[in-house]
């Protein structure tokens, strides 16, 4: 998982600094750790070690997860989930893809209901908790306590909030929005719509995969979207500009 990044001297040095601060063997996670270990939130997001621990502690491991629902509109998904306890929409990704999350038992019941409602596929995701749902309330409260200790300033450039799909408005609202963002669904389709409305015509996804880049064909047809998954790819993109 990203071992090629360590070939870059600057990234390698940064890895060591982050590992020292987080108190984990980050090099081992990047090079030899197994998939089961990597999927744990506190390992998959080591740069966010505080939130990783808070989210992992919010719900016992193995009792909740997430699943992508393909080929069914969000409104029909919400209707199908209405009678099922402890399962919620977690990511509104595109008009034909919504991620749901909740307890393991709830997700099993949801899969049957969604398939009956016409979903093409319901794909379990390789995560260890139900992120962006009310089950994250304990983690959200810990986050808010940490955020309240920070002196916030208004963003110098527009920063889109996943909670609303619109830019953050003023510094005083940031802690509340970020707290609610942890326990509420991600409005990704609205985020992209806002960026297009603001005049963005080129999008760069930074990370090892191309999931968001693939969504852009549906969310912003005709706009440029590229994925940058390695230092070499980043250098090539910079040279192209």
C-alpha positions as CSV (number, residue, x, y, z in Angstrom):
1,X,0.0,0.0,0.0
2,X,2.1,2.9,-1.2
3,X,5.5,1.4,-0.7
4,X,6.7,3.1,-3.9
5,X,6.2,6.5,-2.2
6,X,9.1,5.7,0.1
7,X,11.5,5.7,-2.9
8,X,11.2,9.5,-2.8
9,X,13.6,11.0,-0.3
10,X,11.3,13.8,0.8
11,X,8.4,11.4,1.3
12,X,10.6,8.9,3.1
13,X,11.7,11.6,5.6
14,X,8.1,12.7,6.1
15,X,7.0,9.1,6.7
16,X,9.5,8.9,9.6
17,X,8.4,12.1,11.1
18,X,4.7,11.1,10.9
19,X,5.5,7.7,12.4
20,X,7.3,9.3,15.4
21,X,4.3,11.6,16.0
22,X,1.7,8.8,15.6
23,X,3.6,6.2,17.5
24,X,3.2,3.5,14.9
25,X,5.5,1.6,12.5
26,X,4.2,3.5,9.4
27,X,6.9,2.0,7.1
28,X,5.8,-1.5,7.9
29,X,2.1,-0.6,7.2
30,X,3.2,0.8,3.8
31,X,5.3,-2.2,2.8
32,X,4.3,-5.5,4.5
33,X,1.1,-5.2,6.5
34,X,-1.8,-7.5,5.4
35,X,-5.1,-6.3,4.1
36,X,-7.0,-7.0,7.4
37,X,-4.6,-4.9,9.3
38,X,-4.7,-2.1,6.8
39,X,-8.5,-1.9,6.8
40,X,-8.5,-0.9,10.5
41,X,-9.3,2.8,10.6
42,X,-6.4,3.7,13.0
43,X,-4.0,2.2,10.4
44,X,-5.7,3.2,7.1
45,X,-5.7,6.8,8.2
46,X,-2.5,7.2,10.2
47,X,-2.1,10.9,9.4
48,X,-5.5,11.3,11.2
49,X,-4.4,9.2,14.1
50,X,-6.6,11.1,16.6
51,X,-9.8,10.6,14.5
52,X,-8.8,7.1,13.5
53,X,-8.8,6.1,17.2
54,X,-11.9,8.0,18.0
55,X,-13.9,6.4,15.1
56,X,-12.5,2.9,15.9
57,X,-13.6,3.3,19.5
58,X,-17.1,4.6,18.6
59,X,-18.3,1.2,17.4
60,X,-16.7,-2.2,18.2
61,X,-14.8,-3.7,15.3
62,X,-16.8,-6.1,13.2
63,X,-20.2,-4.9,14.2
64,X,-20.8,-2.3,11.5
65,X,-19.6,-1.6,7.9
66,X,-20.6,0.1,4.6
67,X,-21.9,-1.0,1.2
68,X,-22.2,0.7,-2.2
69,X,-25.6,0.6,-3.9
70,X,-25.3,0.8,-7.7
71,X,-28.0,1.5,-10.2
72,X,-30.7,2.9,-7.9
73,X,-31.7,6.5,-7.3
74,X,-31.1,8.0,-3.9
75,X,-34.8,8.6,-3.2
76,X,-35.7,4.9,-3.8
77,X,-32.8,3.9,-1.6
78,X,-34.1,6.1,1.2
79,X,-37.6,4.6,0.8
80,X,-36.2,1.0,0.9
81,X,-34.2,1.8,4.1
82,X,-37.1,3.5,5.9
83,X,-38.2,0.4,7.8
84,X,-34.8,-0.9,8.7
85,X,-33.1,0.1,11.9
86,X,-29.5,1.4,12.2
87,X,-28.8,1.7,8.5
88,X,-28.5,5.1,6.7
89,X,-27.2,6.7,3.5
90,X,-23.6,7.7,4.1
91,X,-22.3,9.0,0.8
92,X,-24.4,10.5,-2.0
93,X,-21.7,9.9,-4.7
94,X,-23.6,10.1,-8.0
95,X,-27.2,9.9,-9.2
96,X,-26.7,6.1,-9.6
97,X,-24.3,5.4,-6.7
98,X,-25.0,5.8,-3.0
99,X,-23.1,4.3,-0.1
100,X,-25.0,3.1,2.9
101,X,-23.7,2.2,6.3
102,X,-24.9,0.7,9.6
103,X,-24.8,-2.4,11.7
104,X,-23.8,-5.7,10.1
105,X,-27.3,-7.1,10.7
106,X,-28.9,-4.0,9.3
107,X,-26.8,-4.1,6.2
108,X,-27.8,-7.7,5.6
109,X,-31.5,-6.8,5.7
110,X,-30.9,-3.7,3.6
111,X,-29.2,-5.7,0.8
112,X,-32.3,-7.8,0.3
113,X,-34.6,-4.8,0.4
114,X,-32.5,-2.8,-2.0
115,X,-32.2,-5.7,-4.5
116,X,-36.0,-6.0,-4.3
117,X,-36.3,-2.3,-5.0
118,X,-34.3,-2.6,-8.2
119,X,-30.6,-2.1,-7.3
120,X,-28.2,-3.5,-9.8
121,X,-25.7,-4.4,-7.2
122,X,-25.0,-3.9,-3.5
123,X,-21.2,-4.2,-2.9
124,X,-19.8,-4.5,0.6
125,X,-16.9,-2.1,1.3
126,X,-13.7,-3.1,3.0
127,X,-14.0,-0.8,6.0
128,X,-14.4,-1.6,9.7
129,X,-17.1,0.9,10.8
130,X,-20.2,2.8,9.7
131,X,-18.7,6.2,8.9
132,X,-20.8,9.3,8.3
133,X,-23.8,7.9,10.3
134,X,-25.3,8.5,13.8
135,X,-23.1,5.5,15.0
136,X,-20.2,7.9,14.8
137,X,-21.7,10.3,17.5
138,X,-19.1,9.4,20.2
139,X,-16.3,10.1,17.8
140,X,-18.0,13.4,16.7
141,X,-18.2,14.5,20.3
142,X,-14.5,13.9,20.8
143,X,-13.7,15.7,17.5
144,X,-15.8,18.7,18.6
145,X,-13.9,18.9,21.9
146,X,-10.6,19.0,20.0
147,X,-11.9,21.5,17.5
148,X,-13.1,23.9,20.2
149,X,-9.5,24.2,21.4
150,X,-8.4,25.6,18.0
151,X,-8.5,29.3,17.0
152,X,-10.2,29.1,13.6
153,X,-9.9,31.6,10.8
154,X,-12.0,32.0,7.7
155,X,-10.5,30.0,4.7
156,X,-8.4,32.1,2.3
157,X,-9.7,30.0,-0.6
158,X,-13.0,28.2,-1.0
159,X,-13.2,24.9,0.9
160,X,-16.2,22.8,0.2
161,X,-17.9,21.1,3.2
162,X,-19.0,17.5,2.6
163,X,-21.9,18.1,5.0
164,X,-23.6,20.8,2.8
165,X,-21.9,20.5,-0.6
166,X,-21.2,24.3,-0.3
167,X,-18.2,26.3,0.8
168,X,-17.5,26.8,4.5
169,X,-19.0,30.2,5.6
170,X,-16.9,31.9,8.2
171,X,-14.6,30.6,10.9
172,X,-17.2,30.3,13.7
173,X,-19.2,27.6,11.9
174,X,-16.3,25.3,11.1
175,X,-16.3,23.2,14.3
176,X,-20.0,22.6,14.1
177,X,-19.9,21.6,10.4
178,X,-16.9,19.3,10.9
179,X,-18.6,17.6,13.9
180,X,-21.8,17.0,12.0
181,X,-19.9,15.9,8.9
182,X,-18.6,12.9,10.9
183,X,-22.1,11.7,11.7
184,X,-23.9,12.8,8.6
185,X,-23.8,11.7,4.9
186,X,-21.3,13.0,2.5
187,X,-22.9,15.2,-0.2
188,X,-20.3,14.4,-2.8
189,X,-22.4,15.0,-5.9
190,X,-23.4,18.4,-4.5
191,X,-19.7,19.2,-3.7
192,X,-18.8,18.6,-7.4
193,X,-21.8,20.6,-8.6
194,X,-20.6,23.5,-6.5
195,X,-17.1,23.4,-7.8
196,X,-18.4,23.3,-11.4
197,X,-20.7,26.3,-10.6
198,X,-17.6,28.1,-9.2
199,X,-15.9,27.6,-12.6
200,X,-13.6,24.6,-11.9
201,X,-13.0,22.7,-15.1
202,X,-10.0,20.5,-14.1
203,X,-10.1,18.0,-11.2
204,X,-7.2,16.0,-9.7
205,X,-7.7,13.0,-7.5
206,X,-4.6,12.4,-5.2
207,X,-4.4,8.8,-4.0
208,X,-3.7,5.2,-5.1
209,X,-7.1,4.6,-6.8
210,X,-9.4,6.3,-9.3
211,X,-12.8,6.0,-7.7
212,X,-13.5,9.7,-7.7
213,X,-12.1,10.3,-11.1
214,X,-14.5,7.6,-12.5
215,X,-17.4,9.4,-10.9
216,X,-16.6,12.6,-12.7
217,X,-17.9,11.2,-16.0
218,X,-21.3,11.2,-14.5
219,X,-21.1,14.2,-12.3
220,X,-19.2,16.6,-14.6
221,X,-19.2,15.3,-18.2
222,X,-16.8,17.2,-20.4
223,X,-14.6,18.4,-17.5
224,X,-11.0,17.2,-17.2
225,X,-10.4,14.6,-14.4
226,X,-7.1,12.8,-13.7
227,X,-5.8,10.6,-10.9
228,X,-2.4,11.1,-9.4
229,X,-1.3,8.0,-7.5
230,X,2.5,8.3,-7.3
231,X,5.2,10.9,-7.1
232,X,6.1,10.2,-10.7
233,X,2.5,10.9,-11.8
234,X,2.5,14.1,-9.9
235,X,5.7,15.2,-11.6
236,X,4.3,14.3,-15.0
237,X,1.2,16.4,-14.2
238,X,3.3,19.4,-13.1
239,X,5.3,19.2,-16.3
240,X,2.2,19.0,-18.4
241,X,1.0,22.3,-16.9
